[in-house]
Amino acid sequence: MSEAERVAIREQLERILANPLFKNSKRYPNLLRYIVEHTLDGQKAELKERTLGVEVFARSPGYDTNADPIVRATAGEIRKRIALYYHEPGHESELRIDLAPGSYVPEFGPPVPASAVRPAVYAAEPSVTPDPVRQNWLRYGLAGVLVAAVAGALLYTKPWVGPSALSSFWAPVLDTPGAVLICVGQRQYRGSSPEFQQQNRSDIPRPQSAQSGPTDRTTVSELYYLGSQNVAMPDMMAITQLAGVLELNGKPYQIRGQSSTTFADLRNSPVILIGAFNNDWTLRLAGPLRFGFSRDGHYFWISDRRNPLDKSRGISYETPYLQLTEDYAVITRVHDATTQRMVVIAAGLTGYGTIAAGEFLSNPSYLEALSRTAPKNWASKNMQILISAKVINGNSGPPNVVDQYFW
């Protein structure tokens, strides 16, 4: 391959990476750039799954590629986006960069004109020795025609126009190296205090400060029924919804209770915080933001820094739970200034709101609707979404957007 061809391929790579299909992500451009550059430098032998996991996605040399298929998942998405790119109007005359299924070595070819399927255009005189470089360009060009045809068939049945709103929302989390920390709220342990000894052990305590914890005299019974080892069922439902999004994208994650999560943990990876008043980290990290969580005795509400006197989006914890008719939640995605990490918060005033927040963040239709009213380049901004959910006989209804804020 000549130097001029290498220059042309690198220029085409930059055009592809500048397209919205790639520019709003870090994961896809990083892998595509790596494999293209190594191929141009004659280092195809290094383009193996484990090597790419270590070099591109900062995995440890001995990581389990079956348990963490980050390279395969990313390569599959790159193939789809490349096909979509070349099917967009205006790219027909551009040099081809393709990634064949099952391979991490990119292939390069010339533009594919409408008449490219006519092999006579490339026919050589019988007395002339075939040019191997020209033959390669022909092979790659015909392969490009097949890829374009497949992409056209897919577009006929499902009109993709770029990354989905769901993918765009989660991209800053998915593109960050390392496993995601899912930090879930917990009931706070009261310990072996006189008050604890006097109450029925099947009672559920109200959230207290995370500073208190089990002592060396704590029994297994106390730890099980009232301890910080327990997680509320609504929070587990939200975890299941959000973990499903991570699983589908091949993103590893770990789950920890808020009482066992340290500030150092929050600085080591992107974080998803589940729950509000049972999760001190949610209250701390959301404190400086526009929408936060406030409490006055038994009344809990979503506070708004732009209208601090408004307490209408709240509920009384003294309300019989079967009489509760509506709950509120705040969904947050922000690059936190304190931890310097991406933080996603799904937190309701009660568990009903938290379930609705988990549903909103895992259902493509809700984020697609949000994207239609969001400002331009919303996917690259910090955001808070205030939602409400009707509660009927102790069951959470679908989420509804009440307010939204981007910055």
Secondary structure, 3 states (H helix, E strand, C coil): CCHHHHHHHHHHHHHHHCCHHHHCCCHHHHHHHHHHHHHHCCCHHHCCHHHHHHHCCCCCCCCCCCCCCHHHHHHHHHHHHHHHHHHCCCCCCCCEEEECCCCCCEEEECCCCCCCCCHHHHCCCCCCCCCHHHHHHHHHHHHHHHHHHHHHHHHHHCCCCCCCHHHHHHHHHHCCCCCEEEEECCCCCCCCCHHHHHCCCCCCCCCCCCCCCCCCCCCHHHHHHHCCCCCCHHHHHHHHHHHHHHHHCCCCEEEEEHHHCCHHHHHHCCEEEECCCCCHHHHHHHCCCCEEEEEECCEEEEEECCCCCCCCCEEECCCCHHHCCEEEEEEEEEECCCCCCEEEEEEECCHHHHHHHHHHHHCHHHHHHHHHHCCCCHHHCCEEEEEEEEEECCEEEEEEEEEEEEC
